[in-house]
Amino acid sequence: MKQVVQNYKSGELTVLDVPVPGCKPGGVLVRTAYSLISTGTELMKVSEAGMSMLGKARSRPDQVAKVVQSVATNGVPATYRKVMGKLDSYTPLGYSLCGVVEQVGAGIDDVKVGDVVACAGNEHALHAELNWVPKNLYTPVPDGLAPRHAAFGTVGSIALQGVRQGEPQLGEVALVIGLGLIGQLVVQLLVAAGVRVVGVDPDPARCELAERLGADACGDPGSAAVEASVAELTGGHGVDQVYLAAGGGSNQPVELAARMSRDRGRVVDIGKCRLDLPWNAYYEKELDVRFSRSYGPGRYDPEYELAGRDYPIGYVRWTERRNLACFLDLLARGRVDVEPLVSHVADFDDAVETYQSLKDGALKAVAVLFRYPGQAEAAGTEAAAPVVAVPSVEVKRSPARPAGTPVRLAFVGAGNYATSMLLPHLAGREGVELSTVVTTTALSAANAQRKFGFARATTDLDAVLDDPSVDAVFVVTRHSSHAELTQRALLAGKAVFVEKPLALTEDELAGVLAAVEKSGNDRLQVGFNRRFSPLLQEARKRFGARSGPASLRYLVNAGRLEHGSWYLRQDSEGSRFAGEGGHFIDTASWLLGADPVSVYALTTPGNEDLQVVLRYPDGSTATISYVTTGASGFPKETLDLVADGRVLKLDDFVRASVYGPERWVSSRLPKARDKGQNAELAAFVKAVRTGGPMPVPLESLVATTAATLAVRTGLASGVPVTLAGAR
C-alpha cells in the first residue's frame, strides 16, 4: 500500500510503498476514503524538516534537552548515533480521516466490515491507504454525513475539547484569536452553544469567512474595530472567554487576551503559541488560564488509546472517542458546517505536490483533503461523475390579449433593485399599467406607490394573485422566497418575471416545473438581462456565426460584500454565486448558442474566488472566474470569446470589439452602462401582450438554473458534474 512519509533529517517528502498493517485484536483495519491535512500542525512539521540542524534545534528546545540528558547518560558517540538514526528515518504524517472498515479484529463488536468510520490519532489515522485503528480512536459515521466531512472528525474534536475547557454559557461573549482551521471550528461550536463571538486574525479573508460562519465581528489583532465590537457586545466589561487558536512566536495573542478579558475571565490555549504571560495583566484580573489537551481525556494514555480501556461515563463524560462522536453528530445535524472550510481536494497520488504548494504558499488553504482512488464511492460519497438532471416539461401557450388593452403588472417586493433597475423602465411606458405593489411592510409599499404611480399598495399577496385584472407578477424579493412565490403566481395563471435566481435547490426548481406542468402556464422569465444588452447584441452580430468550437472567458470582479449584507446569510439565502451566477452562465450559453452539458467548479481557500468551467455539446468551453479579492477600481465584468480566428471582447458593457478579417470597435457609451434591463422588460411585456413565446425559452432558464446549482455539487465532489438531459 502507499503512505505519505517524511525524512526529518533531509526534509524529503514522498509517497512510499509500505506493507499493509496487520489487523490486531482490539481494533479494525480501515481503508481510507478521505484524510485531512492539518494546515497548522502538519505544515509546522514539514517546515521544521526543511530547516538546518541548527534551525531544528532552535525550533525544538524540548528535544535538545533530551539530547543533552542522553549525552550525560550515554556519552556523545552513542547519543549521536541514536539521534542521527532517528532523524534519518521516515516518519508518518496525518491524524484525521474517514474510511471503510475492511477487517475487524478480535474483541470488536460495535462495527462490521463495510461500515464507514471516522478515525483519529497521529499513529493510527495517517495519510495511508490502510490504517489499523484501535477501538477508542474510531467511531461510526452517522447516516447521511458525507465522508469528506467526517474526515474532519479529529480536528473537530480538538476544537470541541477546547470549547469544553472554556465552559461557555448561553449569552456569554468569546474572543477567538487565530482563525485558521481550528479557530473557524471553534467559532461555529461557540455559536452553536449560544455564545456571541468576536474573531481576530491578520488575514481579511479568514475574518470574512468567520463572519459568514456566525461570528458577530472579526478583524486584525491591532484593529480598533475589534476593541469597539468587544466593548459593544460586553457593555465594556470584556469577554468571558478567550480561545488561543494561533501559532507562531509572537506574544501578541496572550497580551491581547488579557486586554480583552473581563475580570476573572477564562483564557484557553488550544494552539501552540508563545505563552509569556504578562504577570501584572493576568494577576490584576485574576484570569483563569486553561490548557486543552488535544482531542480530550484519554489522549496520550496508552491504556485508553491502545488497550481500549474506556473511562466510566459517570466520571469522565467527554472522552476522546465521545468527543469524536459528538462532533460527527453536530455535523450530521447541520449545527457545524465544514464545507466552507474546504479549500482544495487533492488526489492522494498528488500528495507530495500538494504539501509543496502549501509550504511554498502557492496553495493558500484553510483545509485540504486527500481523496483516495476508488474509495470515495465505496464510502458513500458522491460518484466520480455526479449527475444533475435538467427537468423538462410540456406546456400550453397563452392567448394574445385584446388589442389596446394595457398589460397590468403587479410587483411583489420593492427593494433597491426593483426601484432602481426595473421600475424606472416600466413607469410611464406605453401599454403598461402598474397595478399593485406588494411588500411585507406597509411603508415601503406606500413609498413605491407614490414614486412610481402604482394604482394600489398592499401587503396582501393573495389579493393580488386572486385579482383577474393582473396579467403579470414581478417577483423581486429575497432569494429564498423566489421559487415559492413563482409557483404561486404560475398556479394563479399569471405571467411571471422573477429576478435571479429562480431557485436555490434542485427541489425548488422541481417545484417550479411542477407548477408549470400542473397549470399549463409557462409564462416565465428570469431576470437574465445581459443577453439583452444592446452593446453585447451588436458585438455578437459583428462576430457572426461560427463553424468550430469556441473558448469563452468571463471574469467577474465581484468585490467584497459590506458587513451585514444579506448575501452573507448563506444558510437561508444561498451562496453569493447561487444568487448571481446565473447571469454569467446565461450570457455564456447565449453567446455559444447552447446549454451546458457539464460543470466543473473549483474554489480558493475560504471559498473566496470561484472558477467554473462549463462544457457545451460542440466541445466549446466557458470559464467563469467569479472573484471577490480583486481591486475595486478594475472593471466588474470583462469577457473574451475566441473561435474560428476571431475574438470578441467586452469591457464591462462600456466598450466592445471584434478582431478578425474585419475589425470592429464600438464607440464609448456616452452615459451609464446598459446591461439590458430596458430591452429585457420590453420583450417580456410584448410577450405578455401578444401571447407569443417568452424572451428566453423555458428550457434555457431551467438549464442555466440547473448549471448554477451544479456548481455547489461540483465543489462538494471535486469532480465534473454531468447535466443529464441538457441540450
Protein Blocks (a to p, Z undefined) as FASTA:
>chain_A
ZZddddfknopacddddddddddehiacdddfbdcddfklmmmmmmmmmpcfklmmmmmm
mlmmmmmmmmmmnojklmmmmmmmmmmpccdedjbdcdddfbdcehiakbcehiacdded
jklmccbfbdcddfklgccddehiafklmmmmmmmmmmmmmmmmnopaehiacddehjaf
klmmmmmmmmmnopacddddfblklmmmmmmnopabdcdfklmklmmmmmmmnnonopfb
dcdfbecjbfklmmmmmmmpcehiacddfblcdfddcfklmmmnopacdddehjbghihp
aklmmnopacdfklmmbafklmmmmmmmmmmnopacfklmmmbdcdfklmmmmmmmmmno
maccfbdcdddehklmmnopacfbdcdddddddddddddddehiacddddedjafklmmm
mmmmmgopahiacfbdcdfbfklmmmmmmmnopabdcfbfklmmmmmkbmbdcddbdfkl
mmmmmmmmmmnopacdddddfbfbfklmmmmmmmmmmnopacbcdfbfklmpmklmmmmm
mnopafbdcdddddddebpadehiaklmmmlnopfklmmmmmmmmmmmmmnopacfbdcd
dddehilaccdddddfkopacdddddfkbcfkbcfbdcdddeehiacddehhlaccdddf
bdcdddddfbdcdehlmmmmmmmmmmmmnopacfbdfklmmmmmmmmmmmmmmmmnopac
ddehiZZ
